């Protein structure tokens, strides 16, 4: 129990308190990954979800990449039109 307490104390220090939405399962997974910062953990979690989705739906991810390249996420305009 002491190691988990030490880990949780490090997580609290790195995040200036308990991050909103953090669950016990998140704490356990963060310990497995040795990640202390909540934002870094969320990025890693989203990356793993995307990789899992890509492996299950390879055709859909290719379409998503095409749309990403064509449209600017910041302005919602075509990148080709913006550069003209």
C-alpha positions as CSV (number, residue, x, y, z in Angstrom):
1,X,0.0,0.0,0.0
2,X,2.9,2.3,0.6
3,X,4.1,2.4,-3.0
4,X,0.6,3.2,-4.2
5,X,0.3,6.0,-1.7
6,X,3.7,7.4,-2.8
7,X,2.6,7.2,-6.4
8,X,-0.7,9.0,-5.7
9,X,1.2,11.7,-3.8
10,X,3.4,12.3,-6.8
11,X,0.4,12.5,-9.1
12,X,-1.2,15.1,-6.7
13,X,2.0,17.1,-6.7
14,X,2.4,17.0,-10.5
15,X,-1.2,18.1,-11.1
16,X,-1.7,20.6,-8.2
17,X,-4.4,18.3,-6.7
18,X,-6.8,15.7,-7.9
19,X,-7.6,16.1,-11.6
20,X,-11.3,16.5,-12.4
21,X,-12.7,13.2,-13.7
22,X,-9.9,11.0,-12.4
23,X,-11.1,7.6,-11.4
24,X,-9.4,4.8,-9.5
25,X,-8.9,2.8,-12.7
26,X,-7.1,5.9,-14.1
27,X,-4.7,5.9,-11.1
28,X,-4.0,2.2,-11.6
29,X,-3.3,2.7,-15.3
30,X,-1.1,5.7,-14.7
31,X,0.9,3.7,-12.2
32,X,1.4,1.0,-14.8
33,X,2.5,3.5,-17.4
34,X,4.5,5.5,-14.8
35,X,2.8,8.7,-15.9
36,X,2.2,11.4,-13.3
37,X,0.7,14.3,-15.3
38,X,-3.0,14.0,-16.1
39,X,-2.8,15.8,-19.4
40,X,0.0,13.4,-20.6
41,X,-2.1,10.5,-19.4
42,X,-5.2,11.7,-21.3
43,X,-3.1,12.2,-24.5
44,X,-1.7,8.6,-24.1
45,X,-5.2,7.3,-23.5
46,X,-6.6,9.0,-26.6
47,X,-3.7,7.8,-28.7
48,X,-4.3,4.2,-27.6
49,X,-8.0,4.5,-28.4
50,X,-7.2,5.9,-31.8
51,X,-4.8,3.0,-32.5
52,X,-7.4,0.5,-31.5
53,X,-10.0,2.2,-33.7
54,X,-7.6,2.3,-36.6
55,X,-6.8,-1.4,-36.3
56,X,-10.6,-2.2,-36.2
57,X,-11.6,0.2,-39.0
58,X,-8.7,0.7,-41.5
59,X,-10.8,2.2,-44.3
60,X,-12.5,4.8,-42.0
61,X,-9.2,6.1,-40.7
62,X,-7.9,6.7,-44.2
63,X,-11.0,8.8,-44.9
64,X,-10.5,10.8,-41.7
65,X,-6.8,11.5,-42.7
66,X,-7.9,12.8,-46.1
67,X,-10.4,15.2,-44.5
68,X,-7.9,16.4,-42.0
69,X,-5.4,17.3,-44.7
70,X,-8.0,19.1,-46.8
71,X,-9.6,21.2,-44.0
72,X,-7.9,23.4,-41.5
73,X,-9.2,22.6,-38.0
74,X,-8.6,26.2,-36.9
75,X,-10.6,28.0,-39.6
76,X,-12.8,25.3,-41.2
77,X,-11.6,26.4,-44.6
78,X,-9.9,24.5,-47.3
79,X,-6.1,24.7,-46.9
80,X,-5.7,25.0,-50.7
81,X,-8.0,28.0,-50.8
82,X,-6.4,29.6,-47.8
83,X,-2.9,29.6,-49.4
84,X,-4.1,31.2,-52.7
